[in-house]
Each structure stands twice: as C-alpha cells, then as structure tokens.
Amino acid sequence: MGVINLTDHEGDIHQLEAQPGEKLMEVIRDAGFPIEAICGGEGACATCHVHVQSDWYDKLPKPDPKELDSVEVAMTFEPGMSRLSCQILFSDDLNGLNVTLANDDI
C-alpha cells in the first residue's frame, strides 16, 4: 500500500491510500472527491483531469495519443502537468505522488 497526496479545489491536501494496480481515478473517486469519469475510465472524456506535480510527471508512463487528445481539450490543460487520472495505474514507484484536482467545467 502507498499514499497519494491530493490537493482539492480549496487547496487542502489529503493523503489517500492506494494499492498497486489501482487507477488513480478510482482512488480519488472512492475517497469521495469530485471525479466524474463519465466515460467509465476509458480515457475519452477528460472529466478525471488532474495536474501532476512537475517533479512527478516524468516518473509516470508516457500518455498515449488518445489520452493526449482528450486531456488537451480540458479548460485548465497544462503541458507537462495534465493527465487523465483514469490512465494512471498506481505502483510502488508512485508512493507519495502529488496531484491536484483540475477545476474544469467541460
């Protein structure tokens, strides 16, 4: 088990427990935070958009073109930070990952 540090829309930081293999989107949603994921985690809607702290971004697997197409339309898209949380599988290497909920009205 590991920890994800999540900054919510108010700027408060929450430590969420995560198991290897869990989608980050599921960890955040199951903890009661506002992640819609209206596509069901297929990487097609950007309603699970998060900003990954820059020092963690390059530690994640590279986003595939489908994810990039989806996240680039998000209102608060930030190159080098924006990812779809449904496309990030937690692993022991990501223990301590810092992400912020994006504040998108898509």
C-alpha positions in Angstrom: 0.0 0.0 0.0 1.1 3.5 -0.7 0.0 7.1 -0.5 -1.2 9.7 -3.0 -1.2 13.4 -1.9 -4.2 15.0 -3.4 -4.8 18.8 -3.4 -8.5 19.5 -3.7 -10.2 22.6 -5.2 -9.9 24.5 -1.9 -6.2 23.9 -1.7 -6.4 21.4 1.1 -4.0 18.4 0.9 -5.4 14.9 1.6 -3.4 11.7 1.9 -5.2 8.8 0.1 -4.2 5.2 0.4 -3.6 3.3 -2.8 -2.9 -0.2 -3.8 -0.6 -1.2 -6.7 -2.7 -1.6 -9.9 -5.5 0.7 -8.8 -6.4 3.5 -11.2 -5.7 6.9 -9.7 -9.2 8.0 -10.7 -10.8 5.2 -8.7 -8.7 6.0 -5.6 -9.8 9.7 -5.8 -13.4 8.9 -6.5 -13.7 6.2 -3.8 -12.3 8.7 -1.3 -15.3 11.0 -2.1 -13.7 13.6 -4.3 -15.5 15.0 -7.3 -14.2 12.9 -10.2 -17.0 12.3 -12.7 -15.2 9.9 -15.1 -18.3 9.9 -17.3 -16.6 7.6 -19.8 -16.0 5.0 -17.2 -12.3 5.3 -17.2 -11.7 4.8 -20.9 -9.7 8.0 -21.3 -12.2 9.6 -23.6 -13.8 12.5 -21.7 -11.3 14.4 -19.5 -13.7 14.5 -16.5 -11.0 12.9 -14.4 -8.4 15.5 -15.3 -5.6 16.1 -12.7 -2.5 18.2 -12.6 0.6 16.1 -11.6 3.3 18.0 -9.7 6.1 18.6 -12.2 8.7 16.5 -10.3 6.4 13.5 -10.6 5.2 14.0 -14.2 8.2 12.3 -15.9 8.0 9.4 -13.5 4.7 8.4 -14.9 4.3 6.2 -18.0 4.0 8.5 -21.1 0.4 9.3 -22.1 -0.8 7.6 -25.3 -2.2 9.7 -28.1 -5.8 9.0 -27.2 -5.2 10.4 -23.7 -3.5 13.5 -25.1 -6.3 14.1 -27.5 -8.8 14.0 -24.6 -6.9 16.0 -22.0 -5.8 18.8 -24.4 -9.4 20.0 -24.7 -9.7 20.5 -20.9 -10.2 24.1 -19.8 -7.2 24.0 -17.4 -4.9 21.9 -19.6 -1.2 22.4 -18.6 1.5 20.8 -20.7 3.8 18.8 -18.6 1.2 18.6 -15.8 -2.1 17.5 -17.2 -3.1 13.8 -17.1 -6.2 11.8 -17.0 -6.3 10.0 -13.7 -8.0 7.0 -15.2 -4.9 6.4 -17.2 -2.5 6.3 -14.3 -2.1 3.0 -12.5 -0.7 3.3 -9.0 2.6 1.4 -8.4 5.1 1.3 -5.5 7.2 3.7 -7.6 4.5 6.3 -7.3 4.3 6.2 -3.5 4.0 9.9 -2.4 2.7 11.1 -5.8 1.4 14.7 -5.7 -1.6 15.6 -7.8 -4.2 18.4 -7.8 -7.8 18.1 -8.9 -8.2 20.2 -12.1 -11.0 22.7 -11.9 -12.6 22.1 -15.3 -16.1 22.8 -16.5 -16.3 20.6 -19.5 
